[in-house]
Amino acid sequence: MSTINDKCGRLHQLFGELERISYPFDTNRIPNNGIYILFEKGESGHNADRIVRVGTHSGDDRLRIRLRQHFIKENKDDSILRGHIGRALLNKDNDPFLEQWYIKVKTKKDKAKHSGRIDLATRASTEKKVSQYIRDNFSFVVFEVTDKDKRMELESKLISTLSLCTECKPSLNWLGNHSPKEKIKMSGLWNEQKLNKESLSEKDFEELRRILMNFK
């Protein structure tokens, strides 16, 4: 029976065989529905580039939108990843703006509530820094999963398999080490949800292989 570490190594091998995409990217290369696997410069595991995040989307036809929210649209309130990166950058620099970075202003009610509490110029400059870091350091692979329930199930099991592995660890220089979020530092992933739960079974692996073969 495969150990969690073996499964994690096999995942790195499987996803290492897919076409790698970096910024700037053509959204036509990305399926409308699916899962993305994120890699970060300087991070390695299982003799490969280490996976640092797994993500998907709940609404239909939103994978391209989700990736644009991470890489292109400068609004951390629309991107969990941008929020994580901003917190780590600010915390690394002991920047007091970190407290304001936590404030969300997605709705009219939010804007009315927090009007005057946020330094908008500093927020904008922080968004620029987040964009620069993401575009310079992240690459990803994607694969198509059209069924929502299957997407959510696979995402959860992929994240859990990665987070349960004791072999691939973040480097000393990993930006996530500066995250104020303990789950990020402990897992080595830019994920807070679905950690340390049910891992992929052998049946899941066979299904994943079929999905990847069909997508190629």
N, C-alpha and C positions, 0 to 999 in steps of 0.2 A: 504494500500500500504506500502511495506517495505521501511524503510529509508536506506540511505547509511550505517549507522552504523549497522543496522540489517543485511544487505547484507554482510558486512565485517565479522560480527560474524558468519554468516552461512558458509562463505568460510573457516574460521578457523576451524569450526567443521568438514566440509567435508574433508579438507586436513589432519586434525588431525587423521582421520580414515584410512589413507593410510599407507603402510609400510614405515617406516623411514629408510633412508640410511645415513651412516656416513663413513668417511674415516678410513681405506682403504676399497674400495668397489669393488665388482665384476661387471664389466661392462655388464656381461650377464644378470644382473637383471634390466638393463636399456633398454627401447625400442630404436630403431634406430631413431624414429621420435616422438617428443612430447614436453612437457612443464615441466620445473622443478620449484619447489617451495622451497625457501630457508628459513631455520630457524637459529637462532643464540642464543647461550647460554646466559642466563641472560635477555632475552627479552620475555615479555609476553603481551598478549592482549586478551580480550574477554575470560578470564579464560582459556587460552591455550598458547602454545608457539606462539609467535608473528611471522608472516611472514615478512621477511625483504628484500626479492627480488623475482621477478618472471622473468623467462627467457626462451628463446626458441632458435631456429636456423632457418635461411632462406633457406640454402641449404638442399638437401635431405640426409637423413641418417647421420645426424651430431650431434644428441643429446649426444651420448656417447663421441664424440670428444670434444664437448663444455664443458662437465663436467670434462674431463681430462685436458682441458686447464685451468680450474679454480683451480682444486685441485692438479694436478700433474705436468704439464709442467710449468717450471719456466720462463715464458716470459710474462710480463704484456702487451706487445703489441698484444698478441693474446687473451687477456682476459680483458674485460671491468671491471669485478669484481676485478681482481688483481690490476688493475690500481687504482680503488677507494680505496681499502684497503691500498695499499702502500701510497697513498696521505694522508690518515687519520693517519696512523702510523707516517709518517714523520712530518706531521704538528703538531701532538700531542707532539712530541719531539723537536719541533722548529729546525728541521734538515735542513740545507741549501741545502741538496741534493734534496729536494722537487722540486726545479727549474729544475734540470736535469731529474727527474722522468717523467716530462711532455713530454720529447723529445722521439719521436717514431723512431725506427730504424728497420723497417720491410723490407724495400727494399734495393737493392744495392745503389740506389740513396740516400736514407736516410743515409746509413752507410758512403758513401763518403762525404755527406754534413756535418755530425756531427762527423766525425772521429777526435779524440783528444779532443772533447768537453765533453765527458762523462767519468766519473770515473767508469770504468767497474768493479773494485773490490767492490766498494760501491753498485753499481747496483746489483751485484750478491748477496751480503750479505742482501740487502733489499728484494730481491726476496725470500731468505730463510726465512726471518721474515714473509713475506706475506704468504708463504706456511704454516708455523707453525701456524699462526693465523687462517687461513682458515680451516686447518685440525683439529685443536683443538676445534674450536668454531662453525663450521657450520655443519648442517645436512640438508637433503632434501628429498622431495618426488617427484615422477615423474608420469606422466600418458601419454598414447599414443594418439597422434593426427597425423594422417598420411597426411592429406591435409594441404598444406602450407598456403593457404589463411585462413583456419579456425584456424590454429596455431597462426598466426599473429593477427587475430581478437581477439581470446580469450586472448592472452597475453596482448594486449592493454587494454581490458576491465577489466581484473583482476588487472592490475597495477592501473588503474584509480579508481576502486572501493576501493582498499586499500588506495590509496593516498587521496581520498576524505573523508575517515572516520575521525571523530573527537574524537573517543573514544580510539582507541589503539595508544598509543604514545610511543616513545622510552624511555628507562630508562635513568637516569642521567649519568650512566656509559657507555652508548652505544658508541662504537668507532666512529660511524658515526657523533656524535656531534663534532668531531675534523676534519671532512672533510672540505676542503676549498671550496667544491661545495655546494652552498646554497640550491639547490634543494634537495640534500640528507639530509641535516640537517632539512629542513622544512617538508619533506615527511616522514622521518623515514624509508626510503627504500634505498637500494643500487641500485636505478634506477634513471636515469636522464630523460629518454625519456618516453613518453606516460602517463605522470602524469596528473591527474585532467581533463581527457577528458570524453569519454562516458563510463558510468558504465554498469555493467551487468544488463540486464532486467530479468524479471521472466522467459521469454522464454529461455534466455541464461542459467539461472540456471537449468532449466529442461534438457536442452541439456547437460550441464556439468555433471549433475547427471547420465545421460545415459552413457556418455563417461566413467565416473569413475566406474560405475557398470560393464560395459563391460570389462574394464581394469583389475578389480579385479579378 
